[in-house]
Amino acid sequence: MKQRIFSALLIALIGIPLLVIGKLPFAIFITLLSIMSLYELLHMREEQKAFPFLLKMIAYLFVMFFSLLNYEKNVFSYLLDFRVISFVIFVFLLPMIFVKKKEAYEINDALFLIGATLFVGLAFNLAILTRNYDLNYLIYLLLVTTVTDTMALVTGMYIGEHKLCPNISPKKTVEGFIGGVLMGTFVAVGFYNQVINPAKPLVTVIAITLILSIVSQLGDLVFSSIKRTYKKKDFSNLIPGHGGVLDRMDSIIFVLLAFVLLMDIL
């Protein structure tokens, strides 16, 4: 427990000032997290089968590129060039032709690299874009995920009886899910109404925040399912007492993806 608390404090001491500063320092911090997240995914997969070294290095370069894409923009604009995505697909698919031993690199390996690279790079880029757009919006999203996760744990610990998804996450309960959603929505709606836009209809804010809170817990379950697939408790031990970067970022990644779909309403 002491190790967990120490790691949390260290993360806060590093992350909060960079969050407030924003701009390039924050973008570099988020990019480092994206690189570590890709490492966790690739390392987990490589316990079953190794990727060619050169392709792994290319994947890290792509993730850096996607994470830093338009990092200086202060408007929420989508400027990803489809030519870049096409290039990524070619880079990871074409080597299948030239590898002498087909079992050394085949379609499942290529698709994993394509999916992991795009997913990690674009998801973390959204964190940078959201911070540039408005610090308060990113704080709002962090409140949704943090309060939802914390209260889901507390509620489930004290009154949880009915298992939510025992085959994926045995400790999660229906009561915890409901408690997390209710408290996450309540706190984040209060912040949005007082800090971001008091004029926005309360019903709209509640509805969107409720969706984001539910998505937060669904994201946690998706990443738990990935760990189950590879028979792992944590993605890594990069953060003592907490597991890996993805163990801490799973909920916010999904909330950021959902925010993109819903932000025009907010």
Residue pairs with C-beta under 8 A, 6 or more apart in sequence:
1 241
3 240
3 241
4 240
4 241
4 242
5 241
6 240
6 241
7 239
7 240
7 241
7 242
8 241
8 242
11 239
11 248
14 29
15 29
18 25
18 26
18 29
19 26
19 131
19 135
19 138
19 139
20 135
22 131
22 132
22 135
23 72
23 132
24 71
24 72
26 128
26 131
27 67
27 68
27 71
27 128
30 67
30 124
30 127
30 128
31 64
31 67
31 68
31 124
33 124
33 245
33 249
34 63
34 64
34 66
34 67
34 120
34 121
34 123
34 124
35 60
35 63
35 64
36 236
36 238
36 244
36 245
37 120
37 124
37 244
37 245
37 246
37 249
38 59
38 60
38 63
38 116
38 117
38 120
39 60
39 236
40 235
40 236
40 238
40 244
40 245
40 246
41 116
41 120
41 235
41 246
42 51
42 56
42 59
42 116
43 236
44 226
44 227
44 230
44 232
44 235
44 236
45 51
45 112
45 230
47 230
48 230
49 109
51 59
51 105
51 109
51 113
52 95
52 99
52 104
52 105
55 91
55 92
55 95
55 105
55 113
58 91
58 92
59 92
59 113
59 116
59 117
62 88
62 91
62 117
62 121
63 117
63 120
63 121
63 124
64 121
65 84
65 121
66 117
66 118
66 120
66 121
66 122
66 124
66 125
67 121
67 124
67 125
67 128
68 125
68 128
69 79
69 80
69 121
69 125
70 77
70 79
70 125
70 129
71 125
71 128
71 132
72 132
73 79
73 129
73 132
74 132
74 133
75 132
75 133
76 129
76 130
76 133
76 263
80 122
85 118
88 114
88 117
88 118
89 114
92 110
92 113
92 114
92 117
93 110
93 114
95 105
95 110
96 102
96 105
96 106
96 107
96 110
99 105
123 253
123 256
123 257
124 253
126 256
126 257
126 259
126 260
127 138
127 252
127 256
130 137
130 138
130 141
130 256
130 259
131 138
134 196
136 195
136 196
137 196
137 259
137 263
139 191
139 195
140 188
140 191
140 192
140 195
140 196
141 212
141 252
141 255
141 256
141 259
142 252
143 184
143 187
143 188
143 191
144 184
144 185
144 188
144 209
144 212
144 213
144 216
144 255
145 184
145 216
145 251
145 252
145 255
147 180
147 183
147 184
147 187
147 188
148 180
148 181
148 183
148 184
148 185
148 213
148 216
148 217
148 251
149 180
149 184
149 216
149 217
149 220
149 251
150 180
151 179
151 180
151 182
151 183
151 184
152 172
152 176
152 177
152 179
152 180
152 181
152 217
153 176
153 180
154 176
154 179
155 173
155 175
155 176
155 178
155 179
155 180
155 183
156 171
156 172
156 173
156 175
156 176
156 177
156 179
157 176
159 175
159 179
160 173
160 174
160 175
160 176
161 173
161 175
162 173
162 174
162 175
163 170
163 172
163 173
163 174
164 172
164 173
164 174
164 176
164 177
164 221
165 172
165 221
165 224
167 228
168 221
168 224
168 225
168 228
169 220
169 221
169 224
172 217
172 220
172 221
177 217
180 213
180 216
180 217
181 210
181 213
181 214
181 217
184 209
184 213
184 216
185 206
185 209
185 210
185 213
188 209
188 212
188 213
189 202
189 205
189 206
189 209
192 200
192 205
192 209
192 266
193 200
193 202
193 205
197 266
200 266
204 265
204 266
205 266
208 262
208 265
208 266
211 258
211 262
212 255
212 258
212 259
212 262
215 254
215 255
215 257
215 258
216 251
216 252
216 254
216 255
217 251
218 254
219 250
219 251
219 252
219 253
219 254
219 255
220 250
220 251
222 250
222 254
223 235
223 246
223 247
223 250
224 250
227 233
227 234
227 235
233 243
234 243
234 244
234 247
235 243
235 244
235 245
235 246
235 247
236 243
236 244
236 245
236 246
237 243
237 244
238 244
238 245
239 245
239 247
239 248
242 248
246 253
